[in-house]
Amino acid sequence: MSIEEKGSISIHTENIFPIIKKFLYSDNEIFLRELVSNAVDAVQKIKRLAALGQYNGELGSPLVEVALDVEKKTITISDNGLGMTAEEIKKYINQVAFSGASEFVEKFKDAKDANEIIGKFGLGFYSAFMVSDLVEIQTLSYQEGAEPARWVCDGSTSYEITEGSRTTRGTEIILHINEESAEFLSQHKLEEILDKYGKFLPVPIKFGTKTQEIPDGEDEEGKPKTVSVETDNIINTTDPIWTKAPADLSDQDYLDFYKQLYPFGEDPLFWIHLNVDYPFNLTGVLYFPKVKNDFDMQRNKIKLFSRQVFITDEVKDIVPEFLMLLHGVIDSPDIPLNVSRSFLQADSNVKKINSYITKKVADKLGELFNKDRKAYEEKWSDIGLFVKYGMVSEEKFYDKAKDFALVTNTKNENFTLDEYHAKVKDIQTDKNGQVVYIYTNDPAKQDGFIQSANKKDYDVLLMNSAIDNHFVTSLEQKLEKTLLKRVDSSVASKLIEKDEVVESVLTDEQSAKVKDVFEKAIIKPGFQVEIVGLHPEEFPVTVTMDEFMRRMKDMAQMGGGMSFYGSMPDSYKVAINGNHKLVNKILQTENSEEQSALAKQAVDLALLSQGMLTGAELTAFVNRSVELI
């Protein structure tokens, strides 16, 4: 029986292909992803039919092959899958896809988002016309007694079906590449695209051959010999680790897979194997990389797949913001191949996936903490950034993380939030019943303040990572009756307001005189002088910025919506220790120039200890110090 039919596809619009081309051109490499995915589906379907006893013929080894012929300007995608009859071609290629196409034209005449187009409207096959002048199908159905069929179309609405020449079950699609798409007639380019989209497809994808050296006995000296053989170049791993059960995998398997994804990356700290089938399907492996304090913002490190076909590494809406620093893969058949940002933001499955991943990460961290706290503490400098970021940005994560989040003090001791509260509450509670946590963001620069706080038996926390500014504010909001103050925001005795007061030994008259001397010695604007009663061994002069004001300025710098504070001039408190012998020396000196020089020297020392003495003022201080020696 010979098949011969010419016809016109019945759709309302004659110029469907120019529209498809126009919309899809920005990402025309996906034609290969679509056609290879279709071929993989055809192979998997015949395997399923055989398993169900609905196909009893020889299955053969499943294979999809991509072949390039530069001279003929063709790319051929062939498979040994189901195949199609002429009737099926008419139904699936002409009617179904084209009815989808005409629906698309109605809906997307004015569309902006090309990503919404292909997957939704059965246009996967028609992406072939983005790069082709002519597309030909040669196919033979698995059904008994089926005739081979051939379909040809030049991208207009006319097609032709005739008897085909294929003798084995399956389908091949031959693309005659157009002039504008000549870049795809390159072995390297096709390899790149196949590697990007098909690296983990579940059916072997062959692209040409490669030369391999295989053992071939030994030579006269007993050394091993090899022989060169041509083998199929299979570009994919058909069973990546996320498709396997965690029980069947070793740590080395996870590390090897990580190296496959990120050949130049350092080994990850640990990983989480995701596997859920209700209320949505999701598998994957997420790795915690080593992240240093400078916020290694290497985004786009998590790859999103749908049934082992790569979709995108823009996973912002699927993965919670604070976990964007993770690496790895997520595979969900519930996410269509052609995702658009608007789809991801609106889809309820995506929201559920987001919550599930947050929960899984929290469970894993809790498990690590409870199982081996020492090992967990050793990793804390790397993990801490994720955990704090999550606690600041996700309420649900905070509720879980408060049990395994650690704070570290300047002695390098780690505590959970509850443990730390218990440690400091007796000594660091102020007269209003507020527990005060004291912290440093720069232990080297603030060492003098830390030592003063330690002399009073106050503990000082280390808060010097990129996220700590926000973390401090977040803790203050979440913890009951707790304040956080930076160690240099006041003199040690004023950090925690107590009822007991160390009085200054000076009379009111002496205080007024000392204050006047210092005010005249300080020529900078924004410095307020006060006389305070401190221990005689404390520094004679301490310069501090109010905690609230400094925090607002820090947030303004980080773009925290506090720009009003950012534009305000800096203001500092200059605390003069009325009980220090230097103050006594100033009072006993009759010479006003000498008084001024001593006051200036003491203030400059305080500024120098904070790194606030620069330029001409620093030079003047050095010269004055030389004269005093």
N, C-alpha and C positions, 0 to 999 in steps of 0.2 A: 504494500500500500504506500502510495507516495503522498506526502503531506505538502500542500502548497497553498499559502494564503497570504494575500496582501491586504492591508487594511489600515484604517485610521483609528486612532484611539479616541473614544468618544468622551471628550472633555470640553468644557465651555470655552477654554482659552487656548488659542493657537500657540501662544508664545510662552508655554510653561518653562521650557529649558533656559531661555535667557534669564528668566526670573530666578530659577534654581541657581544658575551660575552666579548671578549678581549677588545673591545672598550668601552663597557658600564660599565665594572665592577667597575670602579673608583667611580661611583655614582649609585650603583645598587638599592638603595632604591626608585628610581624614578619609578620602575615597578608599585608600588602601585598608585602613582600619575597618571600614564598613564591609568591604567585599570579603576580606579575610575572616571577619567575624561571622558573616553569613555562611561561608564555606565550612567553618568550624561547626556551626549549628547543624548543617546538613550531615556532617560526619557523625555528630553525637546522636542525631535523630535515628540514623540507621542502626547504630549500636543499641539504642533503646528498643527499636522494633525487634531486633534479633533477640534481645534479652526477654522480650515479652512473647517470643515465639511467633511473631507476625512476619518475620523474614527468615527463611531457612537457607538462603544462598551463602556462598563464601563471603566472609566479611573482609578478609585481607587486613593488612596493617593500616590503621587509620592515618591519613596523611592529607595535608593541604600543601600545595606547591605554588610558589610565586616564581614566574620565569620572565626574564627581560630579553627582548630581542632588539638591540639598538638599531640594526640595519632596517628592520621592518617597522621600527617605531611602535612596537607593541609591548604591553605588559599583560601576561596571562595569569589568572588565578584559577587553579583547578583543585578539585577535591574528589574523593571516592566516597561521597555521601549518598544521600537519597536519590539524587537526579530528579528530573521532571518530565512529564509527558507534555505533548503539545497543548493539551487542554489545560494542564496546570500552568504552563507558561502564560496562556491567555488570561487565566484567572489571577495568578499572583503577580505577574509582571505588568500585564496590560490594565486589568481592571482594578485590583486592590490598590496597587501602588499609585495608579493614576487617579483613582477617586480620592485617595489621600492627597495627591498633588493638587487637584482642583480645590479641595477643601483648604489646603494651605494657601493657595492664591487668594481665596476669598478672605481668609483670616489675616494673612501676613503681607498684604499689599504694601502696607506702610510699616512693616516690622523693622525694628532696629536691631534686635538680638538674633543674629544668625544661628546661635547655638540652640535656639528653641525649635529649629526647623526639622532636621532630618528624622531623628528618632521618633518623634510624635506622629509623623504622617507616613510611615512606611516608605520613606524616601531613601533609605540606606543604599539600595541598589542604584538609585538614580544619581547618587553622588559621583558615579562613574562618568557622567556627562560633564562634570566640572572640568575634566582633563582630557576628554576624548572627542574626536570628530565622529567616530563610529564605534558602536559597541556590539559585539557578537556573542551569543550564547550557544554553546554546543553541549547537549545534555542527553543522558540516557537514564530513564527511571529504573528503580529497583523492581518495579512491578512486572510480574511474569508476562512475557509476550509484548512488552513495551517496545515502541520504535524510537530510534534516536531522533531528536528534533533540534532544529537550528533556528535562532531568532536573531534578526539584525535590525538595528535602528540607528539613524544618523543624528538623533537629537532633535528631530522634528516630531510631529505627532504621527508620522507614518512608520509602520513597521512591516516586517516580512517574516513569515514563518515557513520554513521548508524542511524537507527531510534532512536529518543531521548525519554526521560521519562518525560519531563517537561509538566505540565498540565495547567500552567497559562502563560499569555503573558509575554515575557521578556527573559533575558539571564542570565545564570550564568557561570562564568569562574572558574574552579577548578584548582588550582596550586598544584602540588605534589612537595614540596620543596626539593631541593637537599642538599646533606651533607654540602657543603661549605656555604650554605645560612641558616643554622640552626638558626642563630641569629634572623631571622624574625619570628620564631615560638615562639614569646614572645608577650604577651598581651601588655606589657609596650612599647616595641619597635614599634609595629604597631600603638599604640595610639599616640606615639611621631610623627611618619611620617604623620599620618592622621591630626594631629593638625598643623603640619608645612605646608602641601600642601593643605589641604581640609577645613581649619577652616571657610572659607567663601563661600564654593561652593553653587550654587543656588538650589540644591535639597538636602533634608535631607539625611545625611549619618548615618546609624545605625551601631554601633559597640558594640555588646553585650547588656547587660541590666545594670541598676543601681538601687539601693534601695533608695526610697524617702519616707520621712515622710509627710503624708497628714492629714489635720484636720479630726477628727472623733468625733464630738459632744463634750460633757462635762462630767466630772466625777461627783460623788455625791456632791463634794464641789464646783461645778460650774467652775472648772478649765478646760481649753481646753485640749482635748485628741487628740493624733495622732495615726495613724496606718501606718505600713511599707508596701509599695507596690513596686513591681518590675516594672520598666518602661523601655522603649527603651532608650538606651544611644545614643542620637543624638549628634554627635561631632561638628556640625557646626552651624553657624548663616547664614541662607539662604539669608537674605536681609540686608547686612551690609550698614552702612550709605552712603557710596559713590554711592550706587545704587539708592538712593532716591533723591528727589528734596530738595534743601536747605530750601525752604519755609515750608516743612513738618517737619523740624528738629528744636529742641530747642538747646540752648547752652549746656544744660545738656546732650543731646544725644551725642554731639561732645566730651564732657569731658568723658562720660562713655566709648565711643569707644576708646578714647586715653588710658584709664586705661586698657581696654581689650588688647590693643597692647603692652603697657609698664606698667605692673602692679606696678612697683616700682618707676615710674617717678613722678616728681613734675608736678602739673598742667601746661599746656602750656600757653603762653601769649595770643595767638589768633591763628586762623586757616584760611585756604583758601580752598574753595570747588571748585574743578576743574570739568568742564563739557563742553566738546567740541565735536561736531560731524563732523566738516569740518575744514580743509582738511584731518583730521584723527580722529579716535575715541579715546577719552581719558576721564576717570573719575577719581576721587580720592579726598583725603583730605590731605593737608599738614599742619602740625602744627609747629609753632615757639616755641621751648622749651626755657627755661631759660638757657642762656649760660653765664658763667662768663668770666672774663678777661683772664683766663689761657687757653683759646682756648679749650673748652671741646670737643676735636676731637673724639666724638663717631660716627664714620662713620657707614655705613651699618644700618642706622636706618629707611631708606625709603624702603618699601617692594613693589616689582613690581609684579603685577598680570596680567594674561590674561584671561578674562571672569571669574573672581573670582577664578582662579586656581593660587596658588602662584608659581612664577618662581624663583625669586632671590632677595637678598637684596644688590647685587652688581650693583648699579644703576649709576655708575660714568658717563657714556656717555649720559644717558637720562636726568639726572638732572645737571644743571650747577654746576661747581665746588664749587662756593661760597654758594650754597644752600644744600651742602652735610650735613650741620649741622642740617637741618630740619628733622622732623620725619613725619611718616604717610604712606599713600598708594597711588600708582598710578596703574590704571588698563587700559590696552589698548589691544583690540583684534588685533590691527595691529602689535603687536609684537608676533612672534611665540613662542610657549611654550618652544622650545629648543633654547635659544639664546646663541650665542657665542660672545666673546668680539669683534671679527673681524666683525661680523654682526652688532653689535650695533654701531661700529665706522663708518661703511660705509652706513648704512641705512638712506635714506632721511627722512623717517617719524620720526626717532629718532631725527634728527637735528631739525625738525619742532617742535617736542614736547619740546625739550630743549628751543627753542626760546619762545614758548608759555608760558612755566612755568615761565621764566624770566619776561615776560610781565605781567603775572597774579600777581606775587609777587610784582612787582613795582606798579601796579595799586592798590593793596590792601594797601600797605604802604602809598601811596599817599592819598588814601581815609581815612585811619585812621588819618593821619596828618591833613587833611582839616576838618574832622568831629569834632575832639576833640583834639586840640593841647596839652592841659594840660595832658590828659591821655597818649598821645603819648610820651610826654617828660618824664613822669614817667617810661615808658617802655624803654626809649632810652638806658640806660646802658646795657640792654639785646639785644635790636634790633641792636644797633650801630655796633656791630661786623659783623653781616650779611651785613648790608648796606655798610660799608666801604670795606669789603672784595669784595663785588660785584662791587663797583665803581673802585677798583683797577684792578679787573680781567676781567670785561666785559664792553666794550665800550658802548653797547646799554643800559645797566643798568645804567651806569654813567649818560647818557643823561637824564634819567627819575629821577634818585635819587638825582641829584643836587638840586632839588626843595624841597625835604623833608629830606635831610641829615642834621644833626645838628652838630655844634661844641660847646663845652662847655668850659667856662673859669674858672679860679681859684675861682671866686666868685659863681660858680655853676649856671651861667646864660647860657641859650641855645639860639643859633642863627642859622638861615639858612645861607648858604654861602653868599647869597646876603645881608642879614641883617648884617652879620659880616663885610663885605667889607664897607658897609655904616657907620658902627659904628667907624671903626678905620682909615679910609682913610685920614681924615683931620690931625690927629696927627702923624700917623705912615707911612707917605710917605717920602721916602728919597730924596736926592738932584737930583737923576736921574729919579724921577717920579715913582719909584717902591714902591708899598705898602708892608710893612714888617709885617708879622704875627709872633708874638713871642710866643713860646710854651715851656711848661715844660713836661718832661716825669717822673719826680720824685719830686713832690711839696715839700715833707718833706726835701729832701736832698738839693733842690735848693731854699729854702725859702729866703735866703739872697739876691739872684739874683732877685727873684720875687719882693721882697720889693723895691729893687733899681729901677726896671723897673716901678713899680707902682708909685714911687715918681715922675717919669717923666710923669705920666698919661698914661703910656703904658698899654695896656691890655695884659694878658697872658692866652693863651689857654692851656687846659689840653689835652695832647696827651700821655696817659700812658697805652694804651691797646696793646695787642700782635700784632695787625695789623698796629698800628699807624706809625711805621717806614716807611712802604711802603705807607701808606696813605699820609703822609707829602710830600714824593717825587711825588706822583701822583697829589696832589693838585697843587704843584709848576709847574708841566708840563701843567696842564689843565687851571689854572686861569691866566688871562692876567696880565702882569706886576706885579706879586706878588712873593715875596720871603718869605720863612719860616726860622726862625732862633731860635735855642734853646736858652733859656734865659741865660744859662751859657756859651754861645759860645763867649761872649765878655763882656766887662764892659758895663753898661747900656747906657752910652753916645755914645758908638761905635756900639751898636746893629743896630741903624738906622743912617746912615751917613747923617748928616745935614750940611748946610753951616756954621751955627754958631759954633764956637769952644771955649771951655773953656780953656784958656791958663794956663800952669803951671807957678807958680810964681817964679820958680827957674831960675837962669841964666844957660847958657850952661855949665859953669864950675861946678856949683853945681849939675846939672843933671848928668854930667859925673861921679862926685864923688859918688853920691848916687847909680848910676847904678853899679859902681865898687864894692861898699860895698855889694850890694845884690847879684851880680854874685859870689862873693867869699863865701857868706853865703850859697848859694844853691849848694849842692854837687851832686844833681841828674843830670843825662844827659837829654837832650831834653827840657830844660827849657830856653826860650828866655825872657830876661828882657827888658821892655821898660818903660820910664817915661811918664805918661799921665796927662793931666790937668782935674781933676774931681772936683766935688763939695767937699768942705772941710769935709763934714759930711759923704761922701762915705767911704767905707773900704780903709785902707791904701794899702792893697795888694789884688789883685784879680787874681786867677789862672783860665785860660780858655783854652779849646781846640777849634781850628778852626772848624766851622760848617761843611764845606765840608769834611775835613779829618775825623772828628768823624763819619759823616754819612756813609762814605765809609767803615770805620772800623766796624760799626754796621752791615752793609749789608754783609760784609765779614764773620762776625760771624754767620749770619743767612743763610750763603750759597748762597749769592746773586751774585755769579760770580765775586766778587771783592777781590779774595784771595790775589792779589798783594798788596792791601792796608793792608790786615790783617797781613802781615808779616813785614810791616814797623814799626820802633820803634815809640812809642807815642811821640808827641811833643806838648808842652804847651806854652802859652803866660803868662808871669807874669807881670801884669800891676801895676806899682807903682804910687800911687796917689801923684803927686808932691805937691798938695795943702794941704795934711794932716799934722796935727801937729807932728805926729811921725817922718816924714821925716825931719822936722825942728829940732827935738830933736836929730836925728842921726847926722845932720850937726853940731850941737853945741857941740857934745861930742868929746873930743879930743882923748879919749881912744879907740883904734881900736878894742880891744876885746869886749868892751861894745857896740860899733857900730854893730859889727858882731852879738852879742847876741840879740840885739833889732831887727835886720833885720831877723835873723833866726826865732825869736819868731813870727814876723808878717807873714812870709811866712808859717810857720807851722800852724798858726791860719787859714790862707786861705785854706791850704790843708785839715785841720781838718773839716772845714765847708763843704767840698766836699766829706768827707769820704775817702780821699786819704792818710791819715796819719796812718800808721799801723806798727806793729812789733816794732823793736828796736827804730825807729824814734819817734813813739808815746810815748814810755817809756821815751826817752830822753826829749821830750817836756814836759811831766808831771813833771819830776824831775826839769827841768829848771823853770817851772811855780811855783813849790813849793818854790824854792829859791828866786824867785822874790816877793813872798807874804810878 
